[in-house]
Amino acid sequence: ATAVNIAGMYLSDDKTNPFKHKIPSDNAVLTTIPAGGYLIVWADNTQGQGPLHLELALANAGEDVAIFYVDGRTIDAYTFGVQSENSSFGRTTDGASTWKAFTTPTPGKTNQ
């Protein structure tokens, strides 16, 4: 129901290393998830392409993905397996506990 600014929080591809990539805190417009909305970050290890391109890349062979509070406490984490080409992977519906592959990716939109 309210916007959330994730500036200063951390994203990681290793649940045991919460401080791997700090979300920049110099531009709240880029790091605020609007109420009922979405925010795309790129786990592509190409931070030079912009502030939401992370200093980590997710492996198609599978690994962890996690977001942490500024103090390192886990907000959410998931360990995924081998990924298929030309598909995305996410929660079956927004906020659901189950995950699946999507043949039609929906970045910035609800999963259906």
Secondary structure, 3 states (H helix, E strand, C coil): CCCEECCCCEEECCCCCCCCEECCCCCHHHHEECCCCCCCCECECCHHHCCCECCCECCCCCEEEEEECCCCCEEEEEEECCCCCCCEEEECCCCCCCEEEECCCCCCCCCC
